[in-house]
Structure formats: C-alpha cells, structure tokens
Amino acid sequence: MTGTDIAMFTEGTYPYQYGGVSVWCDQLVRGMPGHNFQVVALVATGAEQCAWPLPDNVGSLVAVPMWGATPVGSRPGRRARPGFLTRLAELVDVLLDPTAPPSRLGDVLRDLVDYGQRESLAANFASEQAVRLLSDAWRDRWAPGDPSGAPSPATPTLHDALVALQLLEHSLRALSHPPVQADVLHAVTNGLGVLPALTTKWRYGTPLIVTEHGIYLREQYLHGRNTPYRWPVKALYLSFVRHLCALGYHEAEVITPGNVYNKRWEERLGARASIIRTVHNGVDPADFPGLDGEPPTPTISWVGRVDPIKDLETLLRAFAQVHRDMPEARLRMFGSPPHGREDYVRQCGTLATELGIADVATFEGRVDNIRDAYAAGHVVVLCSISEGFPYSLIEAMTCGRACVATDVGGVTEAVGDTGLVVPPRNPDALAQACLSLLRDDDLRRRLGAAARARALEYFTVDRAIATIDEIYNFVAAGRRLPTAEPAVPVESALEGAR
C-alpha cells in the first residue's frame, strides 16, 4: 500500500527541537516518500521556529500552543457553565481514584472534546466555581487532616486548587484543536502528545499507533521532583498523567516502544502485550563510517541534549576522579540545552569550577557533523538517568567507538557485550569504567570493533523504517500484525569486557 495519509503527533520535539526523537521523526518521514504526512506539534507558545526543514511529503504542519497567552475567545470569568462543572466533577473523581479504569477517563475526555469544540475550556477552568469544586473534593477525599481537626501539611489550599486547574487547563488545550483527517494516527509520544490524536480517533474512528522512546510517565515522575509546586499539586497532576498514559495504551491499535525495557512499564499500566511491537532506533551507516585513529590526548566525549535528565553532574564528578588519576585526560561535551533550560549549562559550569576541572572539561555546543563529536574522544559516555534507545549510543557504536553507559532504558539492549554498563548516578563506577578503557588500548579497540559490527547488524535506519512501514500498512488495512518480535540479543556488557 502506498500513499497512506499519516497524521504524526509530537510534543516538544519534531520539527521544532533537536534531539533523538526529532531525529527519529525526520528519518521516518524522509524514509517514506510514498506516504503523506501531516504533523501536529504540541509547542510552548506558538512562537517557536522550525529547527528541521520539512520534506515535500509533509503536507501540513500545525502548532498547538500549550502555554503563553490565553486562547482567543477565552475570557476567564467568575462563572462556569453548569455543563462544564458536571464534566469537571467527573474528571476530578477519576483523578482522585487510583483504581479508575482508562475507559472512565476516556469517557470524561470525550465529553470535554465535544464541549471544547463549542465552548471555552480555558474560561471555565478559571472560574470560581471550578476552583471551589476541586478544593472541596480534594479536601474530602485526599487530605482530610488529622482527627483533632488540625489541617495536615499535605492539605490542599485554595491556591493549590487554582494552580492545579491551571495545569490541567494548559494540558488539555489540545482537546479544543480541530480534529485532523488521515488514514493512520501516529503519536510519537504518550501523555499530552496523544490528546490531539484521541480527538481525531474519537471523531472519525481512525486507528492509532503510539510510539514511546523513553517512558513518558517515568520521565514525568523524575521531572516532577524539580517542579516548584506543593505536594498536593504534584500528586494530582501526576495522577492525571498516569491515567492519561494508561488511556493512550488502551486506545492504541499498536504500541511501538523503542526498546524491550519499555514493555514492562507499558504492560504494568495496562497495555496489552499482544499489541506491543518493539522497533529499535537505527542510523544510516553511510553517515557514520568507522573512525580511523584516536586523538593524541586521552579524551572522553559526551554527546546529547544538555538537560537535567542527562545527569551531567554525575559525569563531571566522575571525570574529576579520572583527571585526578590521569591528569592529561580531557572531557569534551557536545550539545545544547533546550529552550528554557539554559540555566542547567550554567549550573554544570559552576560545578566544573568547584571541582577544579573547568579548564579540562569543556562545553562545546552543537557541531555541524555529529561524527566529529565521536571522533573527538577515545571513549564515548552516556550518563543519563532515563533513556529510551539513545541515538548517541548507536551512532558512536556505528563509528566504532567503545562506550560507557548507564543502565537505563534500552541501553543494555544497544550495547550488548560491546561496552561497559554502570549504575546511574554513580560517579565512582562511571570513573572506573572510563579509566579502564582509557588505560587498556586493546580492550578499547576490541570493544569498538565489536560495537560497530553489532550496530551494523541490528540498528540500521533501513531496518527501523521497514518495520514502521509494515505496521502502517497493516493498521491502515485493518489487519492484525504478525506476532514475531525482532530478535536482538542482549548479553551482559560486563561479562563481555572480562
């Protein structure tokens, strides 16, 4: 089947930001010139500029702003329409019930879609009645206080209710977006990114594919630790995200995680094992030929998005130990922060200064040719606390570089027995693994050659695109997918290094 119309739904990634998910989207769209794509992108304000040039088979791009100004026609006021309050009461009831099945949230959101296409959700969420409704339900069911009548520190306040409703209103803005028409819907994330896809599925009955590179819910849990909200707001919002992710799995025809590790989280949230198909990321070998030679100075390379989830603090602390034992060693970090996270670069720079390594641990920004970043080091490190199936790892492997990586997400699936895997947030283990490779030329080169062979066998872009193309064709035709999973051996990386 050719000429299938695919609606692709993204959140904070393609085509407005760089990063692994955006690389995957661009590969997919360009690798399927016979299919027609519409891209619906959740963005922050709508003022963002495209970071990726769009190929000819992208027929339309629609940005759905989630923050910024209140939507046109939304005039927050004192009163909410009774029909909205009924729907809000049901939504709050679902979010305060950890046992509520996904279908209950689905029923509520369907009603909100119908309402949001006619009325202003933003104005209704901002009403005094809405704040009072949440506050009363919250106090009665979640934090009733102690028997003496004294309020618990976790008792939600009116301000908490106002903040929580603002978060929910912004999160649900996609429900007011006009549904698109296509043969297949493809949400390349779960969570908020699946909402505009659901509006179309419920309107037209279009089949939905959900792809997860990292686990959306897990990353929201990690991110939630650093948000400025009080505990009741965090807990309610994370309950919303958990219910929403379960709904995304429930409504999908096919779920395509980027690694086998993700399946455990997905199944625990209710995803049916029979509809899960693992599709590992892949790279074009022509873009990453094997590297000849190594830098004259012992060097560790890091490549990625400069973001707290990449945990560069642990890398800097580990490198301080490496530099202490090997004073000639250098650390070169390539990449830039996403918009709004520039303070993290400054935070890491301050830490490097405190550790006394600012002159030998350098932030070098983006490079025109990412292969140059891998060529800059003897060893490539990944130190994240959460990952899906990281491109930087398989790109480095395809170049023939030995890697040290934290045991998160699909890392062990990628590395197999061709690199060293260490626990996350463990600078001692990370430092020792880097030192062992920097000091042992034979081991480093043997693992690098094995890494390239593994990547070429299992992790090419042609293989990934062919699998997704097959899934599109089956789903568009209303046929069941074959049950076979791709066979990628996952050996113990530490065993392979002994």
C-alpha positions as CSV (number, residue, x, y, z in Angstrom):
1,M,0.0,0.0,0.0
2,T,1.3,3.4,-0.9
3,G,0.1,6.9,-0.5
4,T,-1.2,6.4,3.0
5,D,-2.1,9.6,4.9
6,I,-0.3,9.7,8.2
7,A,-1.1,12.2,11.0
8,M,2.0,12.5,13.2
9,F,1.6,14.0,16.7
10,T,4.6,15.3,18.6
11,E,5.2,17.1,21.9
12,G,8.1,19.5,22.2
13,T,10.2,17.7,19.6
14,Y,9.9,17.5,15.8
15,P,10.2,19.7,13.9
16,Y,10.9,22.5,16.5
17,Q,13.6,21.0,18.6
18,Y,16.7,18.8,18.0
19,G,17.2,15.6,19.9
20,G,16.8,11.8,19.4
21,V,13.0,11.8,19.0
22,S,13.3,14.5,16.4
23,V,16.0,12.6,14.5
24,W,13.7,9.5,14.5
25,C,10.7,11.5,13.2
26,D,12.8,13.1,10.4
27,Q,14.2,9.7,9.4
28,L,10.7,8.2,9.3
29,V,9.2,11.0,7.2
30,R,12.1,11.2,4.7
31,G,12.4,7.4,4.6
32,M,8.8,7.0,3.4
33,P,8.3,9.4,0.5
34,G,5.3,7.4,-0.7
35,H,3.3,8.3,2.4
36,N,1.8,11.7,3.0
37,F,2.3,13.2,6.5
38,Q,0.5,15.9,8.5
39,V,2.4,17.0,11.6
40,V,0.5,18.2,14.6
41,A,3.1,19.5,17.2
42,L,2.4,20.5,20.8
43,V,4.7,23.5,21.5
44,A,5.1,26.0,24.3
45,T,3.9,29.3,22.9
46,G,3.5,29.0,19.1
47,A,6.3,31.5,18.5
48,E,8.9,28.7,18.0
49,Q,10.8,28.4,14.7
50,C,11.2,25.1,12.9
51,A,14.6,23.5,13.5
52,W,14.2,20.9,10.8
53,P,13.5,21.6,7.1
54,L,10.4,19.7,6.1
55,P,10.4,17.3,3.1
56,D,7.9,17.5,0.3
57,N,5.7,14.7,1.7
58,V,4.8,16.8,4.8
59,G,1.6,18.4,3.5
60,S,0.9,20.4,6.6
61,L,2.3,21.5,9.9
62,V,0.1,22.7,12.7
63,A,1.5,24.0,16.0
64,V,-0.8,23.7,19.1
65,P,0.5,26.1,21.8
66,M,0.1,24.8,25.3
67,W,1.3,27.9,27.3
68,G,1.6,31.5,26.5
69,A,-1.4,33.7,26.1
70,T,-5.0,32.5,26.9
71,P,-6.6,31.2,23.7
72,V,-8.6,33.7,21.6
73,G,-12.2,33.8,22.8
74,S,-11.3,32.6,26.3
75,R,-12.2,35.3,28.8
76,P,-11.7,33.9,32.3
77,G,-14.6,35.0,34.5
78,R,-16.4,34.4,37.7
79,R,-18.9,31.8,36.4
80,A,-18.7,28.5,34.7
81,R,-21.4,26.9,32.6
82,P,-23.2,24.1,34.5
83,G,-22.4,21.5,31.8
84,F,-18.7,22.1,32.3
85,L,-18.9,21.7,36.1
86,T,-20.6,18.3,35.7
87,R,-17.7,17.2,33.4
88,L,-15.1,18.7,35.8
89,A,-16.6,16.9,38.7
90,E,-16.3,13.6,36.9
91,L,-12.7,14.4,35.9
92,V,-11.7,15.2,39.5
93,D,-13.4,12.0,40.6
94,V,-11.3,10.0,38.2
95,L,-8.1,11.7,39.2
96,L,-8.7,11.1,42.9
97,D,-9.4,7.4,42.3
98,P,-6.2,5.4,41.6
99,T,-8.2,2.3,40.6
100,A,-10.3,4.1,37.9
101,P,-10.0,2.2,34.6
102,P,-8.8,4.0,31.5
103,S,-12.2,3.9,30.0
104,R,-13.5,6.3,32.7
105,L,-11.0,9.0,31.8
106,G,-11.8,8.3,28.1
107,D,-15.5,9.0,28.7
108,V,-14.7,12.2,30.5
109,L,-12.3,13.4,27.9
110,R,-14.7,12.6,25.1
111,D,-17.3,14.9,26.7
112,L,-14.6,17.6,27.2
113,V,-13.7,17.3,23.5
114,D,-17.3,17.9,22.5
115,Y,-17.6,20.7,24.9
116,G,-14.2,22.3,24.0
117,Q,-15.1,22.4,20.3
118,R,-18.1,24.7,21.2
119,E,-17.1,26.5,24.4
120,S,-14.0,27.9,26.1
121,L,-12.4,25.3,28.3
122,A,-9.8,27.9,29.5
123,A,-12.5,30.3,30.7
124,N,-14.4,27.6,32.5
125,F,-11.3,26.1,34.2
126,A,-10.5,29.6,35.5
127,S,-14.0,30.1,37.1
128,E,-14.5,30.5,40.9
129,Q,-16.9,27.5,40.8
130,A,-14.3,25.3,39.3
131,V,-11.7,26.2,41.9
132,R,-14.2,25.6,44.7
133,L,-15.3,22.3,43.2
134,L,-11.8,20.9,43.1
135,S,-10.9,22.3,46.5
136,D,-13.9,20.7,48.2
137,A,-13.4,17.3,46.5
138,W,-9.7,17.4,47.3
139,R,-10.1,18.1,51.0
140,D,-12.8,15.5,51.4
141,R,-11.1,12.6,49.6
142,W,-7.4,13.1,49.6
143,A,-6.2,15.1,52.6
144,P,-8.8,15.2,55.3
145,G,-6.4,16.2,58.1
146,D,-5.9,14.5,61.5
147,P,-8.7,13.6,64.0
148,S,-8.0,16.7,66.1
149,G,-9.2,18.8,63.2
150,A,-5.8,20.4,62.5
151,P,-5.0,20.6,58.8
152,S,-2.4,18.2,57.5
153,P,0.7,19.8,55.9
154,A,-0.5,18.0,52.8
155,T,-4.0,19.5,52.9
156,P,-4.6,21.3,49.6
157,T,-5.2,25.1,49.8
158,L,-7.4,27.2,47.5
159,H,-4.2,28.4,45.9
160,D,-3.2,24.7,45.2
161,A,-6.6,24.2,43.6
162,L,-6.1,27.3,41.4
163,V,-2.6,26.1,40.3
164,A,-3.8,22.6,39.7
165,L,-6.7,23.8,37.5
166,Q,-4.3,26.0,35.5
167,L,-2.0,23.0,34.9
168,L,-5.0,20.9,33.8
169,E,-6.3,23.6,31.5
170,H,-3.0,24.1,29.8
171,S,-2.5,20.3,29.5
172,L,-6.0,19.8,27.9
173,R,-5.7,22.7,25.4
174,A,-5.2,20.1,22.6
175,L,-8.8,18.9,23.1
176,S,-10.1,22.2,21.6
177,H,-8.0,21.7,18.5
178,P,-9.9,20.8,15.4
179,P,-9.5,17.1,14.6
180,V,-7.4,16.2,11.5
181,Q,-8.3,13.6,9.0
182,A,-5.9,10.8,8.0
183,D,-5.7,7.0,7.4
184,V,-3.5,6.4,10.4
185,L,-2.7,8.4,13.5
186,H,0.8,8.1,14.9
187,A,1.5,9.7,18.3
188,V,5.3,9.6,18.7
189,T,4.9,10.0,22.5
190,N,2.3,9.1,25.1
191,G,0.8,11.6,27.6
192,L,-0.1,15.0,26.3
193,G,1.0,14.2,22.8
194,V,-1.7,11.6,22.5
195,L,-4.6,14.1,23.2
196,P,-4.9,15.6,19.7
197,A,-4.7,12.1,18.3
198,L,-7.6,11.0,20.5
199,T,-9.8,13.9,19.3
200,T,-9.4,12.5,15.8
201,K,-9.8,8.8,16.7
202,W,-13.0,9.6,18.6
203,R,-14.4,11.7,15.8
204,Y,-13.5,9.6,12.8
205,G,-12.6,6.1,14.2
206,T,-9.1,6.4,12.8
207,P,-6.6,3.7,14.1
208,L,-3.9,5.0,16.5
209,I,-0.3,3.9,16.9
210,V,1.6,5.1,20.0
211,T,5.4,5.1,20.0
212,E,7.4,5.6,23.1
213,H,11.2,6.2,23.0
214,G,11.5,6.8,26.8
215,I,8.7,6.1,29.2
216,Y,6.6,9.2,29.4
217,L,5.2,8.5,32.8
218,R,8.6,7.7,34.3
219,E,10.2,10.9,32.9
220,Q,7.3,12.9,34.4
221,Y,7.9,11.4,37.8
222,L,11.6,12.3,37.5
223,H,10.8,15.8,36.3
224,G,8.1,16.3,39.0
225,R,10.7,16.2,41.7
226,N,12.1,19.6,40.5
227,T,8.9,21.5,39.9
228,P,8.0,24.4,42.3
229,Y,4.5,23.1,43.2
230,R,3.4,21.9,46.6
231,W,2.9,18.2,47.1
232,P,-0.9,18.1,46.5
233,V,-0.5,19.8,43.1
234,K,2.3,17.5,42.1
235,A,0.3,14.4,43.2
236,L,-2.9,15.4,41.4
237,Y,-1.0,16.3,38.2
238,L,1.0,13.1,38.2
239,S,-2.3,11.2,38.8
240,F,-3.6,12.9,35.6
241,V,-0.5,11.9,33.6
242,R,-0.7,8.3,34.9
243,H,-4.4,8.0,33.9
244,L,-3.7,9.6,30.6
245,C,-0.8,7.3,29.7
246,A,-3.0,4.3,30.6
247,L,-5.7,5.7,28.3
248,G,-3.1,6.1,25.5
249,Y,-2.2,2.5,25.7
250,H,-5.9,1.5,26.0
251,E,-6.9,3.4,22.8
252,A,-3.9,2.3,20.7
253,E,-4.2,-0.3,17.9
254,V,-0.4,-0.9,18.1
255,I,2.2,0.3,20.7
256,T,5.8,0.5,19.3
257,P,8.3,1.1,22.1
258,G,11.9,1.9,21.1
259,N,13.2,-0.9,23.3
260,V,12.1,-4.1,25.2
261,Y,12.7,-2.4,28.6
262,N,9.7,-0.1,27.9
263,K,7.3,-3.0,27.6
264,R,7.5,-3.7,31.4
265,W,6.2,-0.2,32.2
266,E,3.6,-0.3,29.4
267,E,2.2,-3.6,30.5
268,R,2.1,-2.6,34.1
269,L,0.0,0.4,33.1
270,G,-2.4,-2.0,31.3
271,A,-1.0,-2.2,27.8
272,R,-1.9,-5.5,26.1
273,A,1.2,-7.5,25.4
274,S,-0.3,-8.7,22.1
275,I,-0.3,-5.2,20.5
276,I,3.3,-4.2,21.5
277,R,5.9,-4.3,18.8
278,T,9.5,-3.2,19.7
279,V,11.1,-1.1,17.0
280,H,14.7,-0.2,17.8
281,N,16.1,3.1,16.5
282,G,18.6,2.9,13.7
283,V,21.2,5.0,11.9
284,D,22.4,5.3,8.4
285,P,25.8,3.6,8.2
286,A,26.8,5.9,5.4
287,D,26.6,8.8,7.8
288,F,28.8,7.1,10.4
289,P,31.7,5.3,8.7
290,G,34.2,3.6,11.0
291,L,36.7,6.1,12.5
292,D,40.4,5.7,11.9
293,G,42.8,6.6,14.7
294,E,42.2,8.4,18.0
295,P,43.0,11.8,19.5
296,P,46.6,12.4,20.8
297,T,45.3,13.2,24.3
298,P,43.2,10.7,26.3
299,T,39.7,12.1,25.8
300,I,36.1,11.3,26.9
301,S,33.3,12.5,24.6
302,W,29.7,13.2,25.6
303,V,27.0,14.0,23.1
304,G,23.4,15.0,23.7
305,R,20.9,17.5,24.8
306,V,22.2,19.5,27.8
307,D,19.3,18.7,30.2
308,P,19.0,17.5,33.8
309,I,17.7,14.1,32.7
310,K,21.1,13.6,31.1
311,D,22.8,14.0,34.5
312,L,25.9,15.8,33.5
313,E,26.7,16.5,37.2
314,T,27.5,12.8,37.7
315,L,29.7,12.9,34.6
316,L,31.6,15.9,35.9
317,R,32.1,14.3,39.3
318,A,33.3,11.1,37.6
319,F,35.7,13.0,35.4
320,A,37.1,14.8,38.4
321,Q,38.2,11.3,39.6
322,V,39.5,10.4,36.2
323,H,41.5,13.6,36.0
324,R,43.0,13.0,39.4
325,D,44.3,9.6,38.3
326,M,45.1,10.6,34.7
327,P,46.0,14.4,34.7
328,E,46.4,14.5,30.9
329,A,42.7,13.4,30.3
330,R,40.1,15.7,28.8
331,L,36.3,15.7,28.8
332,R,34.6,17.3,25.8
333,M,30.8,17.7,25.9
334,F,28.9,18.4,22.7
335,G,25.3,19.6,22.6
336,S,23.0,22.5,23.6
337,P,20.2,22.9,26.1
338,P,16.5,23.1,25.0
339,H,14.9,26.5,25.1
340,G,14.3,27.5,28.7
341,R,16.9,25.1,30.2
342,E,20.0,27.4,29.7
343,D,20.4,27.7,33.4
344,Y,21.4,24.0,33.5
345,V,24.5,24.7,31.4
346,R,25.5,27.5,33.9
347,Q,24.8,25.1,36.8
348,C,27.1,22.5,35.3
349,G,29.8,25.1,34.6
350,T,29.7,26.2,38.2
351,L,30.1,22.6,39.3
352,A,33.1,22.1,37.0
353,T,34.7,25.1,38.5
354,E,34.1,23.9,42.0
355,L,35.6,20.5,41.1
356,G,38.7,22.2,39.6
357,I,38.2,20.8,36.1
358,A,36.8,23.8,34.3
359,D,39.9,24.0,32.1
360,V,39.8,20.4,31.0
361,A,36.0,19.7,30.9
362,T,34.6,21.9,28.2
363,F,31.1,22.5,26.8
364,E,31.5,22.9,23.1
365,G,27.9,23.3,21.8
366,R,26.4,21.7,18.7
367,V,28.7,20.5,15.9
368,D,27.7,20.6,12.2
369,N,28.8,17.0,11.8
370,I,27.9,14.9,14.8
371,R,30.5,12.3,13.8
372,D,33.2,14.8,14.7
373,A,32.0,14.7,18.3
374,Y,32.6,10.9,18.4
375,A,35.9,11.3,16.7
376,A,37.0,13.7,19.4
377,G,37.1,11.0,22.1
378,H,38.7,7.7,22.8
379,V,35.6,6.7,24.7
380,V,32.0,7.9,24.4
381,V,30.0,8.2,27.6
382,L,26.2,8.3,28.2
383,C,25.3,9.2,31.8
384,S,21.5,9.7,31.7
385,I,19.1,8.8,34.5
386,S,16.4,8.0,31.9
387,E,16.6,7.0,28.2
388,G,14.7,5.2,25.5
389,F,17.1,3.7,22.9
390,P,19.6,6.5,22.6
391,Y,20.8,7.6,19.2
392,S,24.1,8.9,20.6
393,L,25.0,5.4,21.7
394,I,24.2,3.6,18.5
395,E,25.8,6.4,16.4
396,A,29.0,6.1,18.5
397,M,28.9,2.3,18.1
398,T,28.5,2.6,14.4
399,C,31.6,4.8,14.3
400,G,33.5,2.1,16.1
401,R,33.9,3.8,19.5
402,A,33.8,1.9,22.8
403,C,31.1,3.2,25.1
404,V,30.5,3.6,28.8
405,A,26.8,4.0,29.6
406,T,24.4,4.0,32.5
407,D,22.0,1.1,32.9
408,V,18.7,2.8,32.0
409,G,16.0,2.2,29.4
410,G,17.3,0.3,26.4
411,V,21.0,0.9,27.0
412,T,21.9,-2.8,27.6
413,E,19.9,-3.8,24.5
414,A,22.0,-1.4,22.5
415,V,25.4,-2.1,24.0
416,G,25.1,-5.9,24.5
417,D,28.6,-7.2,25.2
418,T,30.4,-4.4,23.3
419,G,30.7,-1.7,26.0
420,L,30.7,-1.1,29.8
421,V,27.4,-0.5,31.6
422,V,27.3,1.1,35.1
423,P,24.6,2.1,37.5
424,P,23.1,5.6,37.1
425,R,24.0,8.4,39.5
426,N,27.2,6.6,40.5
427,P,30.3,8.7,39.7
428,D,32.7,6.1,41.2
429,A,31.6,3.3,38.9
430,L,31.5,5.7,35.9
431,A,35.0,6.9,36.6
432,Q,36.4,3.4,37.0
433,A,34.8,2.2,33.7
434,C,36.2,5.2,31.8
435,L,39.7,4.7,33.3
436,S,39.7,1.0,32.5
437,L,39.0,1.8,28.8
438,L,41.4,4.8,28.6
439,R,44.2,2.7,30.1
440,D,43.6,-0.5,28.0
441,D,44.2,0.1,24.3
442,D,43.5,-3.5,23.3
443,L,40.2,-3.7,25.2
444,R,39.0,-0.3,24.0
445,R,39.7,-1.1,20.3
446,R,38.3,-4.6,20.6
447,L,35.0,-3.3,22.1
448,G,34.9,-0.5,19.5
449,A,35.1,-3.0,16.6
450,A,32.5,-5.3,18.2
451,A,30.2,-2.3,18.8
452,R,30.4,-1.3,15.1
453,A,29.6,-4.9,14.0
454,R,26.6,-5.1,16.4
455,A,25.2,-1.7,15.2
456,L,25.5,-2.6,11.5
457,E,23.7,-5.9,12.1
458,Y,20.8,-4.8,14.2
459,F,20.4,-1.0,14.4
460,T,20.2,0.5,10.9
461,V,17.7,3.1,9.8
462,D,16.5,0.9,6.9
463,R,15.5,-1.8,9.3
464,A,13.6,0.6,11.5
465,I,11.8,2.3,8.7
466,A,10.8,-1.0,7.0
467,T,9.3,-2.2,10.3
468,I,7.2,1.0,10.8
469,D,6.2,1.0,7.1
470,E,4.9,-2.6,7.6
471,I,3.0,-1.5,10.7
472,Y,1.4,1.4,8.8
473,N,0.2,-0.9,6.1
474,F,-1.3,-3.4,8.4
475,V,-3.0,-0.8,10.6
476,A,-4.4,1.2,7.6
477,A,-5.8,-2.0,6.1
478,G,-7.4,-3.1,9.4
479,R,-5.3,-6.2,9.6
480,R,-3.6,-7.8,12.7
481,L,0.2,-7.7,12.9
482,P,2.3,-10.8,13.0
483,T,3.3,-11.8,16.5
484,A,7.0,-12.2,16.0
485,E,9.4,-9.8,17.7
486,P,12.7,-8.7,16.2
487,A,15.5,-10.8,17.7
488,V,18.2,-8.6,19.2
489,P,20.5,-10.5,21.7
490,V,21.1,-8.7,24.9
491,E,24.3,-10.1,26.5
492,S,25.8,-8.8,29.7
493,A,28.1,-5.9,28.8
494,L,30.3,-6.5,31.8
495,E,30.7,-10.2,31.0
496,G,31.8,-9.3,27.5
497,A,34.5,-7.0,28.9
498,R,36.2,-9.6,31.1
